[in-house]
Amino acid sequence: MGRKRTGTGKFIYFCIVNLICSVFFGCAVLHERQKVAVNKVPVNKVAVDNEESQKNEALKILSDRLLRARELLEKQDYDGSLKEYQEILSLAGQNPPGDEALSNMGLIYAHPGNPKKDYGKSVSFLNKLKKDYPQSPFVVQARIWVGILQENEKLNQTVQKLNQMIEESKRVDIEIEEKKRERGK
């Protein structure tokens, strides 16, 4: 009287249960790996390396500044955010998060809400990012933005040329109309 059931519902439940177990098992394995990594630290090494603690302090300062710069950008304080990113760039040198700072500085100068937007500066920051941090994950976005901004600049130049041609055409039309009126008198 009907088709034979295939058991698809049971298979779906089995997949869901399997996925949940995999997630829990994966988390447990990660937790165990972290314990093993912590336990591998030699017990006799009591003093913390001064250089390591300085790096950690510098990273904390940089992460606090990154957070502050992002908050300023959310509040549309473009100048304040730029200053924070410039400070991050000077503190980080050629290390991350200098790449993020350059990327965000380029995006701030291209931001449509920024009253001081400057596409030229935006492109220069993004190109500097590509040059100074070629392995950065922000480079792909920088290439895309540079392409978009350069294309936008070309289109703006084309629009300006067309507007000039329209104005010239209007001026010529007015001159022709004036000559027609003079002939008609």
Buried (B, 14 or more C-beta within 10 A) or exposed (E): EEEEEEEEEEEEEEEEEEEEEEEEEEEEEEEEEEEEEEEEEEEEEEEEEEEEEEEEEEBEEBEEBBEBBBEBBEEEBBEBBBEBBBBBBEBBEEEBBBBBBBBBBBBBBBBEEBEEBEBEBBBBBBBBBBEBBEEBEBBEBBBEBBEEBEEEEEEEEEEEEEEEEEEEEEEEEEEEEEEEEEEEE
